[in-house]
Amino acid sequence: MYKSLFFRFSAILTIGLLVASPAYAGGGGWFIKPLGLMLGGAMLLTILLTKLKQTNLLSFVIMGYIMASVAGLPETSLDQLDEHYHGIRAILSGFQQIGIVLILFMAGLQFNLIDITKRINLILVNGIGYMGLGLLLYFWAASSFAGTEGFSESIYFALCLAVPSSILVLSALEDSGTEESLQGQISKGIAVICSLCAIVFIAKLSATGVVSQISDSSTFFSGADSFMEFNLWLTERLVFLVVILMILSKVVLEPVVRYLLRSSELLFVSALGYCMGIAAICGFIGISPEAGAFFAGISVGNLPYRLDIEDKVGPLKSFGGALFFLTLGVEIATIQVDNFSGNMGAIIPLLILVVLIKPLFLIITGYATKLKGRTAFFIGTTLNQSSAVSIIVALLAWKYELFDDRIFAILISVILLSLVISAMGHAVQPGLYNSFRWLVGVLNRNISAIDLENKQKVVLKNHVVLLGFNEIAQEIGEFYEEQLTPERVLLIDCDPEIIKHFEERKDCNVDPVYADPNDPKVWKEYKLSEAKVVVSCTGSDLDADLQLAAYIRHTAPDLPFLAVTASHEDSLKLYESGVRYVVQTDHLASKTFRNIFSEEIDKPASESFVEEGNNHWKDTRSIRDGLGEIFKLV
């Protein structure tokens, strides 16, 4: 492990020295001291930001800005500093380009087609709706608040505000343990769709060379012939790039990566070389290097070894982020302070539109796709920020003079502030939902208990209730179905695809109800206090289970309430709240395996674990065949 870390550090240091070589050629050894101070300060700030549950990328922006300000910016220009500190402009430019390429390569590496195809319909409708509503609203806001002129300036401004941060989204889902939940899968899918849209815009921005060629007019159809020719040319190049990389992924990369997995050092260096090589080739043939790096990441990320690759090349993401955001802080320092302080009248309304209005997009798209209120609210409050990709788009547009200093200052302020506020909101999402539940009330229209009893003949007395669906719920349902007198089971779930699956199975003993299993109104409506047993299989929402335990303790203290969790700490809290039995999955798995291990370990080597393994394989196939399409969702 230490050898691997040493090798990676050495590789990164070598790249840094190569990038900094222009400085050394001109006697620029002076650069190491401020770089060390910036990285050291960023380390200390990262500790503080981690405590505050903020993204650590902000620490590099802050330190880059501080060091640039100490150097005399913005009173002294970069050109003047370059005369005194020979090579500083080349160093910053090199760091910035490498940082952008590495960030986008790692973003592509995390792009997983399997995650998207699991919920393809929900992701497409909500993703396109979210992005479309965002572009429309922020296009209007760009001219109304920021004073943009022309179609291109306004649409790029809108794009920067519309794209959510995949880094912050993944972090929030990991912290809450909801990566594989319905809301987690849709959130990741929407972030991917928006990032893809941004990459196309980046490719267009880079390919024009001088963006002013397509931004002189405020109308979309001015110069339609040249505009269409340019877009056709760009589309052809991008499609060609994607096709070549996908063929390369299947024919060449898969066997090569399989070999490279034997050595983490080889894989690390090869991934770095592949990323930079594709970016360089794309730049040479006229395609955006940034887009090339992103699609190169996708071609690697969709190999069967994606998790191994992510684990071994993960430092590239941190290294790229550090390089880019340090230089971003320096770039911000070159802008006069008046461009920030003098535009608060634009920054504050735009920030409100990003942080507070974005979640409303999911109420609209959620209504169209029949999502429940909790799901739509949590997706909306997970995606209510702008992103690192937005910063890259804004920076490139500024470099190509599509944005002036004032527009760039407004955008960067809104993006960075949205990251801070959104991260704070992620830490208190359940509390926010309880406070603003009324906002999504229109999405929580459920079938009434009377209609359920009269029209669907569901008995809501002494009934078995399953809240949410997973393997535990599957086993309980099958248990009651296999009795001499099969008993009906009431399943309450907010996943429309799982509900649809059971509605189509007429021979099943499960009565599905599409409702939020964590909603107190649902507990009362479907008479949980009169049930025979209640089993909560939601797993990831401890607060809701604790609230349900209190409700049952108050309304039906003798009612057996069971809950499922994967956490030892949560299981103790659930027991203390009055839960009768906690299905702690790791605990049960370890106990079960101990019995299997004791029975199998003393058998002959050729027989040991063979029968148990075959039985487990058959059971898993049986579950897959029984669940059909929803097997991948459970």
Secondary structure, 3 states (H helix, E strand, C coil): CHHHHHHHHHHHHHHHHHHCHHHHHCCCHHHHHHHHHHHHHHHHHHHHHHHCCCCCHHHHHHHHHHHHHHCCCCCCCHHHHHHHCCCHHHHHHHHHHHHHHHHHHHHHHCCCHHHHHHCHHHHHHHHHHHHHHHHHHHHHHHHHHHCCCCHHHHHHHHHHHHCCCHHHHHHHHHHHCCCCCHHHHHHHHHHHHHHHHHHHHHHHHHHHCCHHHHCCCCCCCCCHHHHHHHHHHHHHHHHHHHHHHHHHHHHHHHHHHHHHCCCHHHHHHHHHHHHHHHHHHHHHHCCCHHHHHHHHHHHHHCCCCHHHHHHHHHHHHHHHHHHHHHHHHHHHHCCCCHHHHCCHHHHHHHHHHHHHHHHHHHHHHHHHHCCCHHHHHHHHHHCCCCCHHHHHHHHHHHHCCCCCHHHHHHHHHHHHHHHHHHHHHHCCHHHHHHHCHHHHHHHCCCCCHHHHHHCCCCCCCCCEEEECCCHHHHHHHHHHHCCCCCCCEEEEECCHHHHHHHHHCCCCCEEEEECCCCCHHHHHHCCHHHCCEEEECCCCCHHHHHHHHHHHHHHCCCCCEEEEECCHHHHHHHHHHCCCEEEEHHHHHHHHHHHHHHHHCCCCCCCCCHHHHHHHHHHHHHHHHHHHHHHHHC
